[in-house]
């Protein structure tokens, strides 16, 4: 079966258009999904249990072991057989997968060899807890609503099964979310990871890619810390049926996604490289993680620690965090217990086991990388009854199972942040100061300036350089002064029928075609690099078009026909937030906290923004009948009578 799969990056609010924004698989690659058989490695005792339960059915014949060695058996199944096995493992042992799938008998044999060689006693680094200056602020930043929203978004897809369209849609959603979160960080990349056969490059193991986000280490870039969870979901009784997978494992991906948001929001720069991974096709045999871990070992990559988050939002009453102790690293497990004791001291942490192949940590463990899996609840029946989410792999695995909140999952976000902060080390970067608007001479002070439209002349009384008059523009132009070359000086600029005319203080004159007649120019720093981006809001369809100074462009819908664009940095993170004013309500798409709205003003007011209290955050402000009303982010409302009834400088 010849296939070519393309991902279109469409999210709830954004369509990200960049050079590598679409995921492609080359034409001519042969999908393994069309092949009749796979080779499965599975715990021999668990296989015997399944065969006895299925003694009178065809499944018992298909579960006949091809060979066994030291407690691990090999069986041969097709895609539907893999689906049936996954359902049986869940029904009997409450496992996600519980087996590993391979492309050949030799690959299965090599997997058994690796499993038998793997050790839990390896220690690659000295574990220390001494980076409170970075970890404490990051933990404090983690927010339940963001985790909850990602769970809701992913579980709204019909399913995320690896060989169905939903699996591609889920991967695409994660790719878009993660890329949107890291805009402005040149040290961070987010890429799809295609899973191709190590022996035949014309074969891919699953059509669902993993998604890998890399934060380059500042001092030890070759030492890698991995945090992962699986992105796929499955319906245990119907291979094409609905599988919302809110807990299994939208919750783990949501915990990681919030950790990514916090790392970017706080400006954390790790000394070691950190990689976040959303693994493909875990539910049918750990395909994505096994392929990555094997490739990393073959490439001799120095992975010093792996944390797996598989299900984080269903809470029992036995423990807050359950450390899985089999197929994991003992020293790193203790390190994570110590992290919880230090940074999350109110949480109860206990130990349990989950058996062969219960999640993606097994893939890393088999390659002798230190791996750990903190889990959401009691897994086994040993010592105490299991407290497992019995609704996973069904149509009822929704956020309602967790009382429609993500209170439990955010604990794992905080644990992941402490793991990343203390194992990768690093520091929180000081945010660059917000450039002063209307500072034409770069002394950090706003200058009094006037654009006289009848002559197209800019008259500026610079606080340092004195008076200047610059002819630049036409009477019908819209003025768009901003720092377009990043030198700290506001540049004279106008917008005219889709063309930006810029007189830059460093690089001189240039013109840029970006927009259409009728668009509203929004020259703000949307990528956080300290340079204004060329951007327009198209009121006819509520779409934002942003040409980033750091490279690439973004196009997304936010707003309605007739809205007034009021983009600014409302949360003080150095990145401009898209925002519109509509009938007295401010609608903001925050770069960190997502969408929110607030009532301030009336329909006939003229809206503008400015940091009137000096805290680095834009304050929503309206001008009405010669009076300025400003909702200060530091608290309170200021009311100032200043100006004529019809006009205000800087209003939109």
C-alpha positions in Angstrom: 0.0 0.0 0.0 1.6 3.2 -1.1 0.9 6.1 1.2 1.5 9.8 1.5 0.3 11.5 4.6 0.2 15.2 5.2 -0.7 17.0 8.4 -2.5 20.3 8.2 -1.7 22.4 11.2 -5.1 23.5 12.4 -5.7 24.2 16.1 -8.5 25.7 18.1 -7.3 29.3 17.5 -4.3 29.0 15.2 -3.0 27.8 11.9 0.8 28.0 12.2 2.5 28.7 8.9 6.2 28.1 9.0 8.8 26.4 6.8 8.5 23.1 8.5 4.9 23.4 9.7 3.6 20.4 7.9 4.5 16.8 8.5 5.1 14.7 5.5 5.8 11.0 4.9 7.5 10.4 1.6 5.6 8.8 -1.2 6.8 5.3 -1.9 7.2 4.2 1.7 5.4 0.9 2.4 3.2 0.9 5.5 3.7 -2.0 7.9 0.0 -1.8 8.6 -0.5 -3.5 5.3 1.7 -6.5 6.3 0.0 -9.5 7.8 2.0 -10.2 10.9 3.9 -8.7 13.8 6.1 -10.3 16.4 5.0 -9.7 20.0 7.1 -10.1 23.2 5.0 -10.6 26.3 5.3 -11.9 29.9 5.0 -15.7 29.7 2.9 -16.0 32.8 0.4 -13.3 31.7 0.3 -15.0 28.3 -0.6 -18.3 29.9 -3.4 -16.6 31.8 -4.8 -15.1 28.6 -4.7 -18.5 26.8 -6.6 -20.2 29.6 -9.3 -17.5 29.5 -9.5 -17.9 25.8 -9.3 -21.6 25.7 -12.5 -22.1 23.7 -11.9 -19.3 21.2 -9.8 -18.7 18.2 -7.7 -16.2 20.2 -6.1 -19.1 22.1 -4.7 -20.5 18.9 -3.3 -17.1 17.9 -1.7 -16.7 21.3 0.3 -19.9 20.9 3.9 -18.9 21.7 6.5 -19.3 19.0 9.3 -19.5 21.5 10.0 -18.4 25.1 13.0 -17.5 27.1 13.4 -16.7 30.8 9.8 -15.6 31.4 9.3 -13.8 28.1 7.4 -15.3 25.2 7.1 -14.4 21.5 3.8 -14.7 19.6 2.8 -13.7 16.1 -0.3 -11.5 15.4 -1.7 -9.3 12.8 -3.1 -5.8 13.4 -6.5 -7.0 14.5 -4.8 -9.6 16.7 -2.7 -6.8 18.3 -6.0 -4.9 18.9 -7.5 -8.0 20.6 -4.4 -8.6 22.7 -4.5 -5.0 23.9 -8.1 -5.4 25.0 -7.4 -8.7 26.7 -4.4 -7.3 28.6 -6.5 -4.4 29.8 -9.3 -6.6 30.9 -7.1 -9.1 32.7 -4.3 -6.9 34.0 -5.5 -3.3 33.5 -2.5 -2.6 31.4 -1.9 -0.1 28.6 -0.3 -2.5 26.0 1.6 -4.8 28.4 3.6 -6.1 25.4 6.1 -4.9 22.8 5.5 -5.2 19.1 8.3 -5.8 16.6 8.7 -6.0 12.8 10.5 -9.3 12.7 11.2 -12.4 14.8 14.9 -11.4 15.0 13.8 -8.0 16.4 11.7 -9.7 19.0 14.6 -11.9 20.0 16.9 -8.9 20.3 14.3 -7.2 22.5 14.3 -10.2 24.9 18.1 -10.0 25.0 17.9 -6.3 25.8 15.3 -6.9 28.5 17.5 -9.5 30.1 20.6 -7.3 30.0 18.8 -4.2 31.4 19.7 -3.2 34.9 17.9 -1.2 37.5 21.2 -0.3 39.3 22.7 2.0 36.8 23.6 5.6 38.0 25.0 8.0 35.4 25.0 11.2 37.5 25.2 12.4 41.0 21.6 13.4 42.0 21.5 16.7 43.9 18.7 19.0 44.9 20.1 22.5 45.0 18.3 24.5 42.2 15.5 25.9 44.3 15.9 29.3 42.7 14.6 27.9 39.4 12.4 25.1 40.5 10.2 26.9 43.1 9.1 29.7 40.8 8.3 27.2 38.1 6.2 25.0 40.4 4.3 28.1 41.5 3.5 29.0 37.9 1.8 25.6 37.1 -2.0 26.1 36.6 -4.7 23.5 36.6 -7.0 25.3 34.0 -4.3 24.9 31.4 -3.8 21.2 32.1 -7.6 20.7 32.0 -8.0 22.5 28.7 -5.4 20.3 27.0 -7.1 17.2 28.3 -10.4 18.5 26.9 -8.9 19.4 23.6 -7.3 16.0 23.0 -10.2 14.0 24.2 -12.6 15.9 22.0 -11.1 14.0 19.0 -13.1 10.9 18.1 -10.0 8.8 18.8 -6.2 9.0 18.6 -5.6 5.5 17.4 -2.2 5.2 15.7 -3.5 3.9 12.3 -6.6 6.1 12.0 -7.0 9.7 11.0 -7.6 10.6 14.7 -4.1 9.5 15.5 -2.8 11.9 12.9 -5.1 14.7 14.1 -3.9 14.2 17.7 -0.2 14.3 16.7 -0.9 17.4 14.7 -2.7 19.1 17.7 0.2 18.4 20.0 2.7 19.7 17.4 0.7 22.9 17.0 0.2 23.4 20.8 3.9 22.9 21.5 5.1 25.1 18.7 2.8 27.9 19.7 4.1 27.7 23.3 7.7 28.1 22.3 7.5 31.0 19.8 10.4 33.4 20.5 12.8 30.8 21.9 15.5 30.2 19.3 17.0 27.5 21.6 13.8 25.4 21.3 12.6 23.3 18.4 9.5 21.1 18.0 9.6 18.4 15.3 7.7 15.3 14.2 9.6 12.0 14.6 8.7 9.5 11.9 9.0 5.8 12.8 10.8 4.0 10.0 12.1 0.5 10.0 15.8 0.4 11.1 16.3 -2.4 8.5 14.2 -1.1 5.6 13.8 2.7 5.1 10.9 2.1 2.8 8.8 0.8 5.6 7.4 2.8 8.5 6.4 1.1 11.7 3.4 3.3 12.3 1.9 6.2 10.4 1.5 8.2 13.6 4.7 10.3 14.3 6.0 11.0 17.8 6.4 14.7 18.6 9.7 15.8 20.1 10.5 19.2 21.6 14.1 19.9 22.3 15.5 22.7 24.6 19.2 23.0 23.9 21.4 22.8 26.9 23.6 25.8 27.6 26.6 24.0 29.0 26.2 20.3 28.5 24.1 20.0 25.3 25.1 16.3 24.7 23.6 15.2 28.0 19.9 14.7 27.6 17.0 14.6 30.0 13.8 13.1 28.5 10.2 13.6 29.7 7.5 11.7 27.8 4.0 10.3 27.6 2.1 8.6 24.9 -0.3 10.4 22.6 -2.5 7.6 21.2 -5.7 6.3 22.6 -7.6 3.0 21.9 -11.0 1.5 22.3 -10.5 -2.0 23.7 -13.6 -3.5 22.1 -13.8 -1.7 18.8 -10.8 -0.9 16.7 -12.4 2.1 15.0 -14.6 3.1 17.9 -14.6 6.3 19.9 -11.7 6.5 22.3 -11.5 9.9 24.0 -8.6 8.8 26.2 -8.8 11.7 28.6 -6.9 9.9 31.3 -5.1 7.5 29.1 -3.1 9.4 28.1 -4.3 12.9 27.3 -3.6 13.6 31.0 0.0 12.8 30.8 0.5 14.9 27.6 -1.4 17.7 29.3 0.8 17.6 32.4 3.9 17.8 30.1 2.3 20.5 28.0 1.8 22.7 31.0 5.4 22.0 32.1 6.6 23.3 28.7 4.4 26.4 29.0 5.9 27.1 32.5 9.5 26.6 31.3 9.0 29.1 28.5 7.0 31.6 30.6 9.7 31.7 33.3 12.6 31.8 30.8 14.2 28.7 32.1 17.5 27.8 30.3 18.7 24.3 31.2 22.4 23.5 31.4 21.6 20.0 30.0 19.4 19.4 26.9 15.8 18.6 27.8 13.5 16.7 25.4 9.7 16.4 25.7 8.3 13.5 23.8 4.7 12.6 22.8 5.1 8.9 21.8 3.2 7.3 19.0 1.5 3.9 19.1 2.1 3.0 22.7 -1.2 1.1 23.1 -0.3 -1.5 20.5 3.2 -2.4 21.8 5.3 0.7 22.7 6.2 1.2 19.0 7.1 4.9 19.1 9.2 4.9 22.3 10.9 1.6 21.4 12.0 3.0 18.0 13.3 6.2 19.5 15.1 4.5 22.4 16.8 2.0 20.1 17.8 4.7 17.7 19.3 6.8 20.5 21.3 3.8 21.7 22.5 3.1 18.2 23.5 6.7 17.9 25.2 6.6 21.3 23.2 9.5 22.7 23.9 10.3 26.3 20.4 10.2 27.9 21.0 10.6 31.6 17.4 10.3 32.8 13.9 9.6 31.5 10.5 10.3 33.2 7.4 8.7 31.8 3.9 10.2 32.5 1.3 7.7 31.5 -2.0 8.6 33.1 -1.9 11.4 35.7 -5.5 12.5 36.5 -7.4 9.7 38.2 -6.8 9.7 41.9 -7.4 7.0 44.4 -6.9 7.4 48.1 -3.8 5.1 48.5 -1.2 7.7 47.4 -0.8 10.9 45.4 2.1 9.5 43.4 2.9 5.9 42.8 6.5 5.0 41.8 6.6 2.0 39.5 9.6 0.0 40.7 9.9 -2.7 38.0 11.7 -2.0 34.7 12.8 1.3 36.2 16.0 2.7 37.7 16.3 2.4 41.4 18.6 5.4 42.0 16.5 7.7 39.8 13.3 6.5 41.5 14.8 7.6 44.9 15.8 10.9 43.4 12.1 11.5 42.3 10.9 10.5 45.8 13.4 13.1 47.2 12.1 15.7 44.8 8.6 15.2 46.0 9.6 15.4 49.6 11.5 18.6 48.9 9.1 20.5 46.6 5.8 18.8 47.1 5.9 17.7 50.8 2.2 17.3 51.3 2.0 14.5 48.7 2.0 10.9 49.7 4.4 8.8 47.6 4.3 5.0 47.6 5.7 2.2 45.4 4.1 -0.4 43.2 4.8 -2.6 40.1 3.1 -2.9 36.7 4.8 -5.8 35.0 6.2 -6.3 31.5 5.7 -3.5 28.9 3.1 -1.6 30.8 4.3 1.7 29.4 7.0 3.5 27.5 9.6 3.6 30.3 10.2 -0.1 29.4 11.6 0.9 26.0 14.3 3.2 27.6 15.0 0.7 30.4 15.7 -2.0 27.9 18.4 0.2 26.3 20.0 0.8 29.7 18.9 4.4 30.1 17.7 5.4 33.6 13.9 5.5 33.4 11.2 6.1 35.9 7.4 6.2 35.9 5.4 8.0 38.6 1.8 6.8 38.2 -1.5 8.2 39.2 -2.9 5.4 41.5 -2.4 1.9 42.9 -1.7 -0.3 39.9 -1.4 -3.9 41.2 -3.4 -6.0 43.7 -0.2 -6.7 45.7 -0.4 -5.5 49.3 -3.6 -3.5 48.8 -6.4 -3.5 46.3 -5.7 -1.7 43.0 -7.2 1.7 42.5 -7.1 1.8 38.8 -9.2 3.8 36.3 -11.3 1.0 35.0 -12.8 3.1 32.3 -9.7 3.6 30.2 -9.9 2.1 26.7 -13.6 2.8 26.7 -15.9 5.6 25.4 -16.2 6.7 29.1 -12.6 7.7 29.5 -13.5 11.4 29.7 -12.5 14.2 32.1 -15.9 13.6 33.9 -14.2 10.6 35.4 -11.9 13.1 37.2 -14.8 15.4 38.3 -14.2 17.7 35.3 -10.9 19.0 36.7 -7.2 18.4 36.4 -6.3 18.8 40.1 -4.4 15.5 40.2 -2.6 15.9 36.9 -1.2 19.3 37.9 0.7 17.5 40.7 2.6 15.6 38.0 3.3 18.8 36.1 5.0 20.1 39.3 6.9 16.9 39.7 8.0 17.0 36.1 9.2 20.6 36.5 11.2 19.7 39.6 12.7 16.7 37.7 13.7 18.9 34.7 15.0 21.7 36.9 17.1 19.6 39.2 18.4 17.0 36.7 19.0 19.4 33.8 20.0 22.2 36.2 20.0 25.7 34.7 18.5 29.1 35.7 15.6 31.4 35.0 16.6 34.1 32.6 15.9 37.7 33.5 13.2 39.0 31.2 14.4 41.7 28.7 13.1 45.1 29.6 10.1 46.2 27.6 11.1 48.7 25.0 9.8 52.2 25.6 7.2 53.2 23.1 7.8 56.5 21.2 11.4 56.5 22.3 13.0 57.9 19.1 16.5 58.5 20.5 16.9 55.3 22.6 17.4 56.8 26.0 14.6 54.8 27.6 12.3 57.8 27.8 9.2 58.4 25.6 9.5 61.5 23.4 6.8 64.0 22.6 6.0 63.6 18.9 3.4 64.7 16.4 2.6 63.5 12.9 1.2 66.3 10.9 -0.8 64.6 8.2 -1.3 67.6 6.0 2.4 67.7 5.2 3.4 64.1 6.1 6.0 65.4 8.6 7.0 63.8 11.9 7.8 66.5 14.5 9.7 65.0 17.5 11.0 66.7 20.7 13.6 64.1 21.7 14.4 64.0 25.4 18.1 63.8 24.7 18.6 64.9 21.1 16.2 67.7 20.9 13.8 68.7 18.2 13.7 67.1 14.8 11.4 67.2 11.8 11.3 64.3 9.3 9.1 64.3 6.2 7.9 60.7 5.8 4.4 59.7 4.8 1.2 60.8 3.1 -1.9 62.4 4.6 -3.9 59.2 4.3 -1.3 56.9 5.9 -1.7 55.2 9.3 1.3 55.8 11.5 2.9 52.7 13.0 6.0 53.8 14.9 7.9 50.9 16.6 11.4 49.5 17.0 11.6 47.4 13.8 15.4 46.8 13.9 15.8 46.0 17.6 18.2 48.8 18.5 16.1 50.3 21.3 15.0 53.3 19.2 11.5 53.8 17.8 11.5 54.0 14.0 9.3 56.3 11.9 6.9 54.1 10.0 3.6 54.3 8.2 1.1 51.7 6.8 -0.5 52.4 3.4 -2.9 50.0 1.7 -1.1 46.8 2.6 2.4 48.2 2.4 4.6 49.0 5.4 7.0 51.9 4.9 9.8 51.8 7.5 12.5 54.4 8.1 14.7 52.4 10.5 17.2 54.2 12.7 19.9 51.6 11.9 19.1 50.0 8.6 17.4 52.9 6.8 14.4 52.8 4.5 12.6 49.6 3.5 9.1 48.7 2.4 7.3 45.4 3.1 4.1 44.1 1.5 2.0 42.6 4.3 -1.7 43.0 4.5 -4.5 44.5 2.5 -6.3 47.8 2.3 -8.7 47.9 5.3 -6.5 45.8 7.6 -5.6 47.2 11.0 -1.8 47.4 11.6 -0.6 45.9 14.9 3.2 46.5 15.2 4.0 44.5 18.4 6.6 42.0 19.5 4.8 38.7 19.0 7.8 36.5 19.2 9.6 38.0 22.2 12.9 38.9 20.5 12.8 42.6 21.4 12.0 43.6 17.8 8.5 44.7 16.6 6.9 42.4 14.2 4.9 43.4 11.1 1.4 42.3 11.8 -2.2 43.1 10.8 -5.7 42.3 12.0 -8.2 41.8 9.3 -11.6 42.9 10.8 -13.6 41.4 8.0 -12.8 37.9 9.1 -11.2 38.3 12.5 -7.8 36.9 11.3 -4.3 37.9 12.5 -1.4 37.9 10.0 2.0 38.1 11.7 5.4 38.3 10.0 7.8 37.5 12.7 11.2 39.3 12.9 12.7 36.1 14.1 11.6 34.2 11.0 8.4 32.7 9.6 4.9 33.8 9.9 1.7 33.0 11.8 -1.9 33.2 10.6 -4.7 32.5 13.0 -8.3 33.5 13.6 -9.1 35.4 16.8 -11.9 37.9 16.8 -15.1 38.7 14.9 -16.0 41.0 12.1 -15.9 44.6 13.4 -13.7 44.0 16.4 -11.1 46.6 17.3 -7.6 45.1 17.6 -5.7 46.0 20.8 -2.7 43.7 20.8 -0.2 44.2 23.7 1.8 42.4 26.3 -0.9 41.9 29.0 0.9 39.3 31.1 4.4 40.9 31.1 6.3 38.0 29.5 7.8 40.0 26.8 5.5 38.5 24.1 2.6 40.5 22.7 -0.8 38.9 23.1 -3.5 39.1 20.4 -6.5 41.0 21.8 -9.7 42.6 20.5 -12.2 45.0 22.0 -15.9 44.3 21.4 -18.8 46.2 23.0 -17.0 47.0 26.2 -15.4 43.5 26.6 -11.7 42.8 26.1 -10.9 39.4 24.6 -7.3 38.4 25.1 -5.4 35.4 23.7 -2.5 35.3 26.2 0.8 33.9 25.1 1.0 32.1 28.5 -2.4 31.8 30.1 -4.5 31.3 27.0 -7.9 32.9 26.3 -9.7 35.1 28.8 -12.1 38.0 28.7 -12.9 41.0 30.9 -15.5 43.7 31.0 -14.0 47.2 31.0 -15.6 50.0 29.1 -18.7 50.5 27.0 -19.5 49.9 23.3 -18.8 53.5 22.2 -15.5 53.9 24.0 -12.2 54.1 22.1 -9.8 51.4 23.4 -6.0 51.6 23.8 -3.3 50.0 26.0 -0.3 51.2 27.9 1.7 50.3 30.9 0.5 53.1 33.2 1.6 51.5 36.5 5.1 50.5 35.4 4.8 46.8 36.2 5.7 45.6 32.7 2.1 44.6 31.8 -0.2 46.5 29.5 -3.2 48.0 31.1 -6.6 47.9 29.3 -7.6 51.6 28.8 -10.6 53.4 27.3 -11.1 57.0 26.2 -14.6 58.5 26.7 -15.6 62.1 26.3 -12.2 63.5 27.2 -11.7 61.1 30.1 -9.2 58.3 30.3 -10.2 55.1 32.3 -7.3 52.7 32.9 -7.6 49.2 34.5 -4.2 48.9 36.1 -2.7 45.4 36.3 -1.1 46.3 39.6 -4.6 47.0 41.0 -7.3 49.6 40.8 -8.7 51.9 38.2 -7.3 55.3 37.3 -9.5 58.1 35.9 -7.9 61.2 34.3 -9.6 64.1 32.5 -7.3 65.0 29.6 -8.0 65.9 26.0 -10.8 66.8 23.7 -13.9 64.7 23.5 -13.2 63.1 20.1 -9.5 62.5 19.9 -6.8 60.7 21.8 -3.2 59.9 20.9 -2.5 56.2 20.4 -6.2 55.1 20.5 -7.5 52.5 18.0 
